[in-house]
Amino acid sequence: MNYANTSYLLLAEVIECVTGVPFGEWMEENVFQALGMEHTAVKTRSGQIILNSALGYAGVPSTSGWEEGGDLDAFYGATGIYTTMSDLTRWLHNFHD
């Protein structure tokens, strides 16, 4: 399943313009490190390798087989956040504190 919301893409662009820092770096410094999310990264370009990541697959009805679901590389901010269950738990607990 791929999700894209252009509002988040626009927000990522605003963050880069206002801070002068690439979105992935800004997220690392201001969100992921602050929350102790050590296994989370932003994929901001096609071909970027995210260590230990897994890809989704989609069924191909014409062949009854499977193919890589792909990623929406151009939509960082709206997609492209790779994380673990442990880090996602940290993200969710942030809203309780």
TORKE-450924 format. One record per residue (C-alpha): residue in three letters; y, x, z; residue number from 1. Coordinates in nm, 4 decimals. Example, Ala and Ser with C-alpha at 12.3 -4.5 7.8 and 13.67 -1.06 7.14 Angstrom:
2
<r 'Ala' <-0.4500 1.2300 0.7800> 1>
<r 'Ser' <-0.1060 1.3670 0.7140> 2>
***
This chain:
97
<r 'Met' <0.0000 0.0000 0.0000> 1>
<r 'Asn' <0.3388 0.1384 -0.0942> 2>
<r 'Tyr' <0.6551 0.0046 0.0604> 3>
<r 'Ala' <1.0056 0.0695 -0.0618> 4>
<r 'Asn' <1.3364 -0.0612 0.0662> 5>
<r 'Thr' <1.6387 0.0705 -0.1191> 6>
<r 'Ser' <1.8554 0.0198 0.1898> 7>
<r 'Tyr' <1.6635 0.3002 0.3624> 8>
<r 'Leu' <1.6999 0.5190 0.0546> 9>
<r 'Leu' <2.0744 0.4582 0.0655> 10>
<r 'Leu' <2.0802 0.5399 0.4381> 11>
<r 'Ala' <1.9013 0.8704 0.3712> 12>
<r 'Glu' <2.1638 0.9530 0.1067> 13>
<r 'Val' <2.4461 0.8647 0.3486> 14>
<r 'Ile' <2.2928 1.0912 0.6149> 15>
<r 'Glu' <2.2833 1.3794 0.3644> 16>
<r 'Cys' <2.6416 1.3208 0.2467> 17>
<r 'Val' <2.7906 1.2839 0.5947> 18>
<r 'Thr' <2.6006 1.5677 0.7638> 19>
<r 'Gly' <2.5536 1.8055 0.4706> 20>
<r 'Val' <2.1921 1.8473 0.5841> 21>
<r 'Pro' <1.8907 1.7406 0.3735> 22>
<r 'Phe' <1.7367 1.4185 0.5046> 23>
<r 'Gly' <1.4001 1.5726 0.5942> 24>
<r 'Glu' <1.5647 1.8498 0.7957> 25>
<r 'Trp' <1.7996 1.6039 0.9680> 26>
<r 'Met' <1.5072 1.3817 1.0680> 27>
<r 'Glu' <1.3137 1.6831 1.1993> 28>
<r 'Glu' <1.6052 1.8086 1.4102> 29>
<r 'Asn' <1.7455 1.4762 1.5341> 30>
<r 'Val' <1.4496 1.2415 1.5575> 31>
<r 'Phe' <1.1093 1.4085 1.5412> 32>
<r 'Gln' <1.1888 1.7026 1.7731> 33>
<r 'Ala' <1.3787 1.4803 2.0161> 34>
<r 'Leu' <1.0767 1.2528 2.0503> 35>
<r 'Gly' <0.8197 1.5339 2.0564> 36>
<r 'Met' <0.6736 1.4230 1.7214> 37>
<r 'Glu' <0.5159 1.7562 1.6280> 38>
<r 'His' <0.2922 1.6230 1.3492> 39>
<r 'Thr' <0.5423 1.4209 1.1463> 40>
<r 'Ala' <0.7180 1.5157 0.8236> 41>
<r 'Val' <0.9252 1.3658 0.5448> 42>
<r 'Lys' <0.8040 1.4062 0.1869> 43>
<r 'Thr' <1.1215 1.4461 -0.0168> 44>
<r 'Arg' <0.9952 1.5760 -0.3499> 45>
<r 'Ser' <0.7086 1.5251 -0.5885> 46>
<r 'Gly' <0.4292 1.7752 -0.5384> 47>
<r 'Gln' <0.5320 1.8593 -0.1823> 48>
<r 'Ile' <0.2199 1.9254 0.0224> 49>
<r 'Ile' <0.1921 1.7574 0.3599> 50>
<r 'Leu' <-0.0795 1.9406 0.5515> 51>
<r 'Asn' <-0.3675 1.7288 0.6818> 52>
<r 'Ser' <-0.2438 1.4146 0.5081> 53>
<r 'Ala' <-0.4634 1.1458 0.3565> 54>
<r 'Leu' <-0.3950 0.9438 0.0437> 55>
<r 'Gly' <-0.4644 0.5785 -0.0196> 56>
<r 'Tyr' <-0.6769 0.4504 -0.3048> 57>
<r 'Ala' <-0.6647 0.1341 -0.5103> 58>
<r 'Gly' <-0.9405 -0.0478 -0.6902> 59>
<r 'Val' <-0.9438 -0.0428 -1.0692> 60>
<r 'Pro' <-1.0836 -0.3813 -1.1793> 61>
<r 'Ser' <-1.1540 -0.2720 -1.5372> 62>
<r 'Thr' <-1.3886 0.0042 -1.4204> 63>
<r 'Ser' <-1.4942 -0.1244 -1.0780> 64>
<r 'Gly' <-1.3874 0.2205 -0.9571> 65>
<r 'Trp' <-1.1056 0.3685 -0.7568> 66>
<r 'Glu' <-0.7888 0.5713 -0.8259> 67>
<r 'Glu' <-0.5304 0.7426 -0.6106> 68>
<r 'Gly' <-0.2741 0.4910 -0.4948> 69>
<r 'Gly' <0.0074 0.7373 -0.5426> 70>
<r 'Asp' <0.3298 0.7800 -0.3539> 71>
<r 'Leu' <0.6859 0.6784 -0.4276> 72>
<r 'Asp' <0.8281 1.0316 -0.4087> 73>
<r 'Ala' <1.1769 0.9356 -0.5216> 74>
<r 'Phe' <1.2235 0.6877 -0.2379> 75>
<r 'Tyr' <1.2394 0.9188 0.0637> 76>
<r 'Gly' <1.3995 0.7392 0.3523> 77>
<r 'Ala' <1.2229 0.4209 0.2464> 78>
<r 'Thr' <0.8818 0.5880 0.2155> 79>
<r 'Gly' <0.7410 0.9349 0.2580> 80>
<r 'Ile' <0.7207 0.9584 0.6365> 81>
<r 'Tyr' <0.3844 1.1162 0.7184> 82>
<r 'Thr' <0.2765 1.0950 1.0804> 83>
<r 'Thr' <-0.0203 1.0732 1.3150> 84>
<r 'Met' <-0.1221 0.7977 1.5534> 85>
<r 'Ser' <-0.0165 1.0176 1.8430> 86>
<r 'Asp' <0.3320 1.0704 1.7003> 87>
<r 'Leu' <0.3635 0.7051 1.6038> 88>
<r 'Thr' <0.2876 0.6179 1.9662> 89>
<r 'Arg' <0.5736 0.8459 2.0730> 90>
<r 'Trp' <0.8013 0.6661 1.8237> 91>
<r 'Leu' <0.7057 0.3254 1.9625> 92>
<r 'His' <0.7423 0.4323 2.3267> 93>
<r 'Asn' <1.0936 0.5493 2.2429> 94>
<r 'Phe' <1.2005 0.1857 2.2196> 95>
<r 'His' <1.0842 0.1163 2.5746> 96>
<r 'Asp' <1.2932 0.3996 2.7164> 97>
***
